[in-house]
Amino acid sequence: MARITHAESKFYGLGDVLKLFPVSRTTFYTMLKNGTFPAGKKIAPRIVLWSKEEVDLFISSKLK
């Protein structure tokens, strides 16, 4: 079975998001709750993924 790598994926996991946008988990979850950070897609009870496009746009807007 072929495994999809992060380079091929259109989504980031929590670890990937926090590497790209280095804030504490508490700050990150507060931003999610407030709607400051784009919402993720829950794909399993304990797994949430974020669209690469949305995260990249958010980060680039914060760098301006």
TAMOQUI-V28851 format. One record per backbone hydrogen bond with DSSP energy under -0.5 kcal/mol. NH is the residue of the N-H (numbers start at 1). CO is the residue of the C=O. Records with the same first field share a line. If there is no record, write none. Layout:
BEGIN
NH=CO / CO
END
This chain:
BEGIN
8=5
9=5
12=50
17=13
18=14
19=15
20=16
21=17
23=21
28=24
29=25
30=26
31=27
32=28
33=29
34=30
35=31 / 32
36=31
37=31
41=49
42=40
43=41 / 47
44=47
47=44
49=41
50=12
52=10
55=51
56=52
57=53
58=54
59=55
60=56
61=57
62=58
63=59
64=60
END
